[in-house]
Each structure stands twice: as structure tokens, then as C-alpha cells.
Amino acid sequence: VATRAIRRAGVEALSFGSHIFRHSAATGLLRQGASLQVIGEVLRHRSIDTTALYAKVDIGLLQQVIRPWPGATSC
């Protein structure tokens, strides 16, 4: 059901199963400043390691806040 709905909506994603909703929820919570512990509780995980798999690092967001290494020269 989830796969059909995601494809019908025209969403471009690497996977189309129901787990995309869990990953989206984890990413949204992470962006709002929630801790991995809180995200794990929402997703009902027993292990923080499992939660870490869902809360992938957002490279685009990191690029917005990155700072040059102290003393480094730019190329």
C-alpha cells in the first residue's frame, strides 16, 4: 500500500516501502533538535543503535552550518 501511494504521488526516493515514513519522521525530529533517545521512543526502538540507522546525517544541512577548520587556508 505504501509503495503504491509513494509512487502514485511521484516521490523520488531510493526505496519506496513503508520504512520511508519512519526515516522521514526520524529526520524531521532530528532537524527540530530531538535527541536520538526521544526519536527512539517515538519509533519504539529498544536500542539506540537502531535509532541511529533511521536518523541518517543530513549532508545538505551540515553544509549550511560547516565552519572552516581553525588555521586552515581555503584552496
C-alpha positions as CSV (number, residue, x, y, z in Angstrom):
1,V,0.0,0.0,0.0
2,A,2.8,2.4,1.0
3,T,4.8,1.7,-2.2
4,R,1.8,2.3,-4.5
5,A,0.9,5.6,-2.7
6,I,4.5,6.8,-2.8
7,R,4.9,6.0,-6.5
8,R,1.5,7.5,-7.3
9,A,2.5,10.7,-5.5
10,G,5.5,11.0,-7.8
11,V,8.0,10.9,-4.9
12,E,11.6,10.3,-6.0
13,A,13.3,8.1,-3.4
14,L,15.8,5.3,-3.3
15,S,13.3,3.0,-1.6
16,F,9.5,3.0,-1.6
17,G,8.5,0.8,1.3
18,S,6.7,1.9,4.5
19,H,10.1,2.5,6.2
20,I,10.4,5.7,4.2
21,F,7.8,7.1,6.6
22,R,9.9,6.1,9.7
23,H,13.0,7.6,8.1
24,S,11.2,10.8,7.3
25,A,9.8,11.1,10.9
26,A,13.3,10.5,12.4
27,T,14.9,13.1,10.1
28,G,12.2,15.6,10.9
29,L,12.6,15.1,14.6
30,L,16.3,15.4,14.3
31,R,16.1,18.6,12.4
32,Q,13.9,20.0,15.1
33,G,16.5,19.2,17.7
34,A,15.2,16.0,19.2
35,S,17.7,13.7,20.7
36,L,18.2,10.1,19.5
37,Q,16.7,8.9,22.7
38,V,13.5,10.8,22.0
39,I,13.4,9.7,18.4
40,G,13.9,6.1,19.6
41,E,11.0,6.4,21.9
42,V,8.7,7.7,19.2
43,L,9.8,4.9,16.8
44,R,9.6,2.4,19.7
45,H,13.1,1.1,19.3
46,R,14.7,-1.0,22.1
47,S,18.3,0.0,21.0
48,I,19.8,3.5,20.4
49,D,21.8,1.7,17.6
50,T,18.6,1.0,15.7
51,T,17.5,4.6,16.0
52,A,20.9,5.8,14.7
53,L,20.2,3.9,11.5
54,Y,17.0,5.8,10.9
55,A,18.3,9.2,11.8
56,K,20.8,9.5,9.0
57,V,23.1,12.5,8.8
58,D,21.7,15.3,6.6
59,I,24.7,16.3,4.5
60,G,22.9,19.3,3.0
61,L,22.0,20.6,6.4
62,L,25.6,20.1,7.6
63,Q,27.0,22.0,4.7
64,Q,24.9,25.0,5.8
65,V,26.5,25.1,9.2
66,I,30.0,24.0,8.4
67,R,32.9,26.2,9.5
68,P,36.5,26.1,8.3
69,W,39.0,24.3,10.4
70,P,40.8,26.8,12.6
71,G,44.1,27.8,10.9
72,A,43.2,26.1,7.6
73,T,43.6,28.0,4.3
74,S,41.0,27.7,1.6
75,C,42.0,26.2,-1.7
